[in-house]
Amino acid sequence: MRRVIAGLALTTGVALVTAVPAQAAARPDPVKALKAQISSGKGAEVTSSTTMSVKGKKLISFTEKGKIQPGKGSDLTFKGDLSLALFASIEPGDVHALSALAGTSRFVTIGKETYVSGELVRNALPTGMTWLRFEEPVTSPGAPLIDVLAPGTLKTLLAGAGPAKGGVVKGTTSVAGLRSVAPRLRAFATKGAISWTLTLDGKGLVKSFSATLPSTDGMSVKTGTRVSRWGSVKIAAPADGVYDADALGQAVPIPDPIAEANK
């Protein structure tokens, strides 16, 4: 009898042991993983890019690279690449503003303040000043059309998507479904569906995201974000060469390539 009981105990023990790895293998919830990073004050080093083309020919592309703390701040460098076809299609009065997009500019946002340096504000700054301080958040022209590192956006994308296969999730989401959580998207696509691919790491955190928007008036758009590192990041306001935008006595518009391309 003792042998029988011991055999049953051993068999039960094996069953319990083999059940644990099966549970541990379940992939983490990406939205919960992202929120955990945000609540702990962690951030990421990212690179985002967007390319707009007409009939297969590039009209404009731009990149944004740096570090972010979702919901708290960011330090991002913007660079645009404009085609001659884009300049040929705009009004002469807009050429100067649009040309600034071809240069490099840096955006540091902390709370509700944004500091901007580089081509986009160079002509507005007094001599000796390198940063223009705005008392409200200013969106970089290179901000991704779909911010996959915003929990609401990530949740909307994953709703109805299939399970991850090897850390890769693919899906199709209607523009209407994303517009409420992706403000930049409202300036471009109005209908149709967006095809996207999302890659996650073993913790369920975003590694990369790419999407193709529905064609609008013959224009196709591809956008994506790549995360090179998750962890502690430090974002600090510039210490020197700062000038308040309000002291200029006039508005300093930051051109938006999405709006310009859709004129």
C-alpha distance (Angstrom), angle and dihedral (degrees) to the residues before:
residue distance angle dihedral
M1 . . .
R2 3.78 . .
R3 3.80 89.6 .
V4 3.81 90.4 51.5
I5 3.83 92.3 50.3
A6 3.81 90.9 46.4
G7 3.79 90.0 49.8
L8 3.79 91.6 51.2
A9 3.80 91.5 48.1
L10 3.78 91.6 49.6
T11 3.79 92.0 48.2
T12 3.81 91.7 48.2
G13 3.79 90.7 47.6
V14 3.79 91.9 52.9
A15 3.80 90.6 49.4
L16 3.80 90.9 52.2
V17 3.79 93.0 47.1
T18 3.78 93.8 49.8
A19 3.81 91.7 47.6
V20 3.81 93.9 59.6
P21 3.83 98.0 64.4
A22 3.82 89.6 48.9
Q23 3.80 90.1 57.5
A24 3.80 93.0 42.9
A25 3.78 89.9 53.7
A26 3.81 91.3 65.9
R27 3.81 108.6 114.6
P28 3.82 116.0 -117.1
D29 3.79 120.9 -108.5
P30 3.86 105.8 -98.0
V31 3.81 93.6 -148.7
K32 3.81 92.3 51.4
A33 3.81 90.2 45.2
L34 3.81 90.8 52.6
K35 3.80 93.3 46.7
A36 3.80 89.7 50.0
Q37 3.81 90.2 55.9
I38 3.79 91.1 49.1
S39 3.80 95.2 47.0
S40 3.81 90.9 50.1
G41 3.81 91.5 52.0
K42 3.79 94.2 -113.6
G43 3.79 124.2 143.1
A44 3.77 143.6 -177.7
E45 3.78 144.5 -118.8
V46 3.78 107.6 -123.7
T47 3.78 145.6 177.8
S48 3.81 120.3 -159.3
S49 3.78 127.5 -174.3
T50 3.79 138.0 -177.7
T51 3.79 129.2 -172.2
M52 3.80 126.1 -170.5
S53 3.79 119.7 -164.9
V54 3.79 136.5 178.9
K55 3.79 118.0 -149.5
G56 3.79 90.2 -17.7
K57 3.81 95.3 -50.4
K58 3.79 118.9 113.2
L59 3.77 113.7 -114.6
I60 3.80 100.1 176.3
S61 3.77 139.1 -16.9
F62 3.76 132.3 -176.4
T63 3.76 140.1 -178.4
E64 3.78 134.5 -154.6
K65 3.79 120.2 -162.9
G66 3.78 133.9 176.9
K67 3.78 142.1 70.4
I68 3.78 133.7 -47.2
Q69 3.78 141.4 -170.3
P70 3.82 102.7 -158.2
G71 3.78 110.4 -123.9
K72 3.82 93.5 5.8
G73 3.77 112.9 57.9
S74 3.78 150.4 -51.1
D75 3.79 143.9 -146.4
L76 3.80 109.2 -151.6
T77 3.80 136.0 165.5
F78 3.81 118.1 -146.9
K79 3.82 127.5 -154.8
G80 3.79 127.2 174.6
D81 3.80 133.0 -162.4
L82 3.81 114.2 -157.8
S83 3.78 126.9 -170.0
L84 3.81 125.3 -135.9
A85 3.80 87.9 -117.9
L86 3.81 89.6 63.7
F87 3.81 92.7 53.3
A88 3.78 90.4 48.0
S89 3.79 91.2 55.7
I90 3.81 99.4 52.6
E91 3.79 134.1 79.3
P92 3.83 115.9 -92.9
G93 3.79 90.7 -118.0
D94 3.80 91.0 60.1
V95 3.81 96.3 52.4
H96 3.81 95.7 88.9
A97 3.80 94.9 49.3
L98 3.78 92.1 45.2
S99 3.81 92.5 47.6
A100 3.80 89.4 62.3
L101 3.79 88.0 65.5
A102 3.79 89.5 67.0
G103 3.79 90.8 63.7
T104 3.79 131.9 71.9
S105 3.80 121.7 -92.0
R106 3.78 133.2 173.2
F107 3.80 127.1 -142.7
V108 3.81 121.6 -163.4
T109 3.79 114.1 -176.4
I110 3.79 122.2 -174.8
G111 3.77 116.6 174.1
K112 3.80 107.0 -47.8
E113 3.82 96.7 -17.8
T114 3.79 128.6 87.5
Y115 3.80 128.1 -165.8
V116 3.81 117.3 -159.7
S117 3.81 129.3 -169.4
G118 3.78 134.6 168.9
E119 3.80 135.8 45.9
L120 3.79 97.0 -21.5
V121 3.82 93.4 63.9
R122 3.82 103.6 18.4
N123 3.81 95.7 106.0
A124 3.80 92.6 47.3
L125 3.81 96.0 53.8
P126 3.80 122.3 93.0
T127 3.81 117.1 -120.2
G128 3.78 112.1 -73.0
M129 3.81 94.9 20.4
T130 3.81 121.1 111.2
W131 3.81 104.1 174.6
L132 3.79 131.3 56.1
R133 3.78 113.0 -154.8
F134 3.80 120.4 -148.7
E135 3.79 121.4 -166.7
E136 3.79 91.3 -140.5
P137 3.82 134.4 49.9
V138 3.81 111.6 -81.5
T139 3.78 118.0 -157.7
S140 3.77 116.9 -133.4
P141 3.82 114.6 -124.0
G142 3.79 86.0 -123.5
A143 3.79 95.6 56.7
P144 3.82 108.3 134.0
L145 3.79 116.9 -100.5
I146 3.79 87.9 -133.8
D147 3.80 114.4 35.7
V148 3.78 101.1 -154.4
L149 3.82 90.3 -179.8
A150 3.80 91.1 67.2
P151 3.84 109.0 93.4
G152 3.81 93.8 -138.0
T153 3.79 92.4 52.4
L154 3.81 93.4 45.7
K155 3.80 91.2 48.8
T156 3.81 91.8 50.6
L157 3.79 92.3 49.6
L158 3.80 93.7 49.5
A159 3.79 94.8 47.0
G160 3.78 106.0 107.9
A161 3.82 94.2 1.3
G162 3.77 120.5 131.8
P163 3.81 123.4 -104.9
A164 3.78 120.7 -76.8
K165 3.78 114.7 -92.4
G166 3.76 112.1 -157.4
G167 3.78 88.8 -19.6
V168 3.82 93.4 -52.1
V169 3.79 123.3 116.7
K170 3.79 122.9 -173.3
G171 3.76 127.5 -170.9
T172 3.78 150.7 146.9
T173 3.79 121.3 -123.4
S174 3.79 128.2 -175.9
V175 3.79 117.4 -115.4
A176 3.80 88.3 -129.2
G177 3.79 89.8 57.8
L178 3.80 93.1 52.2
R179 3.79 101.8 40.3
S180 3.80 93.8 81.2
V181 3.83 92.0 57.4
A182 3.82 100.1 31.0
P183 3.83 108.9 59.4
R184 3.82 94.0 179.6
L185 3.77 89.3 58.1
R186 3.81 91.1 62.6
A187 3.80 90.7 68.0
F188 3.78 92.1 59.7
A189 3.79 129.0 19.1
T190 3.79 118.4 39.7
K191 3.78 104.5 177.8
G192 3.78 144.2 7.1
A193 3.79 129.7 57.6
I194 3.79 134.9 -62.1
S195 3.80 120.2 -137.5
W196 3.78 113.7 -150.6
T197 3.80 145.0 172.3
L198 3.80 124.4 -151.9
T199 3.80 126.3 -168.6
L200 3.80 120.1 -160.0
D201 3.79 132.1 -167.9
G202 3.79 125.3 -131.5
K203 3.82 91.2 -84.1
G204 3.78 92.5 53.8
L205 3.82 93.4 -106.6
V206 3.79 121.5 140.4
K207 3.81 115.2 -96.0
S208 3.79 99.1 170.1
F209 3.78 141.9 -11.0
S210 3.79 131.9 -167.2
A211 3.79 130.7 177.9
T212 3.78 140.2 179.6
L213 3.78 116.4 -148.5
P214 3.80 123.9 -146.9
S215 3.80 113.7 -91.0
T216 3.81 113.8 -96.5
D217 3.81 118.5 -163.9
G218 3.79 89.9 -22.0
M219 3.81 93.6 -49.5
S220 3.79 120.0 123.9
V221 3.78 123.5 -162.4
K222 3.79 131.1 -161.4
T223 3.77 121.6 -174.3
G224 3.77 136.1 173.9
T225 3.78 148.6 163.4
R226 3.79 130.2 -145.9
V227 3.82 124.6 -164.7
S228 3.80 113.7 -152.1
R229 3.81 95.8 179.7
W230 3.80 141.8 7.1
G231 3.79 119.1 -156.6
S232 3.78 143.0 72.4
V233 3.80 115.4 -9.1
K234 3.78 130.0 177.7
I235 3.79 122.2 -143.8
A236 3.80 118.0 -173.8
A237 3.79 133.5 179.8
P238 3.83 117.1 -115.6
A239 3.79 111.7 -92.2
D240 3.82 100.6 -156.0
G241 3.79 140.7 31.7
V242 3.81 94.2 31.0
Y243 3.83 121.3 152.0
D244 3.81 124.8 -177.1
A245 3.80 114.8 -118.5
D246 3.82 90.3 -144.1
A247 3.81 89.9 62.2
L248 3.81 90.5 63.8
G249 3.79 90.9 70.8
Q250 3.79 91.2 -138.4
A251 3.77 138.4 71.8
V252 3.79 119.1 -96.1
P253 3.80 105.8 -150.5
I254 3.79 117.7 -152.9
P255 3.82 107.0 -145.9
D256 3.78 116.5 -125.4
P257 3.83 114.3 -144.4
I258 3.79 90.9 -157.9
A259 3.80 92.2 57.1
E260 3.81 92.7 41.4
A261 3.79 92.6 51.5
N262 3.79 91.1 52.1
K263 3.78 97.6 51.6
